[in-house]
């Protein structure tokens, strides 16, 4: 057998391996974020499921109807999450409404937050002016909350809350400091680690742990 014939099977085998490797690469590659330009005064609608979105410009209203999407965005006057299982990372937001289930939001601050979608997670590193949780198994974690209303079965964790009103039942509230807490619902658990808190409890079977301020 000539050297040419001996090399032919080897070259064919190498080509087969190369084709198999090239075919496998797209499945292993990371998804590329889709750039979306926001326009002032327009509503930006994100409807594609399983898409990574990178929003740019000045956003007015951003509406997410997709499922399993990842959204990175600048500040916006309004964010509406109607789809489910989306992850949003944003700069300061003015108004936020979450009606879809299983969504996650991370932002520095929110003026108004309304959550009705079950299993929602909201993380705010700064101030939330007004928050209304009327869901099941949703949670808000913030540094400071000016006004919090819990109407469903949810959880609130904050360094400080000025006014907290709980009309739902089965909520869990953990605060480092709280100025005023009003309970109307039943079977809620409220913990305030420090400071003096004005408390009004009209519900039944609520579990309260309030620690008075230490006197110097």
N, C-alpha and C positions, 0 to 999 in steps of 0.2 A: 504494500500500500504506500502511495506517495505521501510526502509530508502535507500536501494540499488536502488530500482526503482525510488525513488524521486530524487536521485543524478544523474541518467543517463541523463535526459534531460538537466540538468545544465552543465554537462561535455561536452555533444555534442555541446551545444551553445558556450561554451568557446573555444572548438577546432575549430569551424567554424570561430570565430573571429580571432584566432591565425593564421589560414591558410590565411585569407583575408589580415591580416596585413603583413605576411611574403611575400605574392605575390606582395604587393604594394611597398616594399622597393627598389627593383632594379630600378624602374622608378623614384624614388625620389633621388637616390644616385648620387653623382657628378661623372663626367667622370674622369677616371684615365689617366694621360698623358702617352703616348707611348714613351719609351726611344729609341733613335736612335743614334748609334755610328758613328760619322764622321771619315773618313780616309783621310789622306793627299794624294792628287793626284787623289782622286776619286770624282765622282759627286754623291751627295746624292739627290735622287728624292723622293718627298713626294706626293703621288698620292691619298691617301685615303680621301674621303670627310667626313666632320663633325668629324674629329679626332684631338685630342690634342697631339702635338708632343713635346718631350723634347730632343733636340739635345745636344750631348756631344762630347768631344774630340776636335780635330783640324779640322775645316771644310774648304774645298776648295770651290767647287761650290755646292750651294744648290738650287735646282730647285723645285718650288712648282707648281704642276699641279692640285692640289686638289681645291675644293671649300669649303668654310665655315670651314676652318681648323684654329687652333690656334698653333702657332709655337714659342717656346722659344729656343733661340740658342746662342752659343758663337760667337766670331768673325769669319768672313768668307771672303775669297778673292772675292767671287761673289755670289750675291743673285738674282735669277730670279723668278718673280712672274707671272706665266702664267694663273693660276686659278683666281677665283673671290671671293670676300667677305672673304678674309683671314686676320688674325691678327697676326703680327710678332713682337716679342720683341727680339732685338738682341744687342750684344756687338758691338764694332766698325766694320764697314763694308767697304770693299775696293770699289767694284763696285756693283751697284744696278740697275736692270732693271725691270720695272713694265709694263707689257702689258695687264694684266687682269684687270677687273673693280672692283671698290669697295673695294680695299685692304687698309690695315692700317699698317704702319711701325713705330716703335719707336726704336731709336738707339742713342748712344752718338756722333757718327761722321760717315761721308761718304766721300770717295774720289771722286767718280763719281756717279751721280744719273740721270737716264733717265726715265721719266714717260710718257707713251702713253695711259695707261689704264684709262678710265673715272672714276671720283669719288674717286680717290686715295688720302689718307691722309698720309703725311710723317712728323714726328716730330723728330727733331734732337736737342739734348741739347747742342751740341758743334758746330764744324766746318763742313761745306760742301764745299769741294774744287771746284766742278763743278756740276751744276744742270741744267738740261734741262727739262722743262715742256712743253709737246706737246700734251696736253690732253684737256678734257672739265671737268670743275667743280672739278679739283684736287687742292690740296693745299700743300705747303711746309712751315713749321714753323721751324726756326733754330735760333741759337744764332748768327752765322756769316756765310756768304756765300761769297766765293772769286769771283766766276763767275756764274751768273744766266742768263739763256736764257729762255724766255717765248714765245713759238711759238703757243700756243693754246688759250684757254679761261680758265685761272687758277688763282690762288692766291698765293702770296708770302708774308710772314711776317718774319722779322728778326731784330735783334738788330743792325746789321751792314752788309751792302753789298758793296763790293768794286767795282764790275763792274756788271751792270744790263743792258741787252739788250732785248727789247720787240718788237718782230716782229708780234705777234698775236694781236687780237683785243678783247676788253672787259675784259682784265685782271685787277686784283686789287692787288696793291703792297703797302705794309705798312712797312716802314723802319724807324728805329730810327736815323740811320746815313747812308749816301750813298756817295761814292766817285764820281761815274760816272754813269749816266743813259742815255741810248739812246733809243728813241722811234721811231719805223718805222710804227707800226700798229696804228689802230684808236680806239677811244672810250675807252681808258685805263684810269684807275685812279691810280695816284701815289702820295703817301704822304711820305714826309721825315720830321721827327719831329725836328731834330737838325743838326747842322754842315753845312758846305758849300759843295754844290753838283755841279759838272759839268754836265750840261744838254744839250742834243741835241734832239729836237723834230721835226721829219719829218712827223709825222702822222697828222690826222685830228680829231678834237673833243676830244682830250685828256684833262683830268682834272688833273691839277698839283697843289700840295700844298707843296712848298719847303720853309722851314724856315731857313734864313741865321744864321750863328753863331753869337752869341752875343759878342759885343766888350767889353772888360774889361777896 
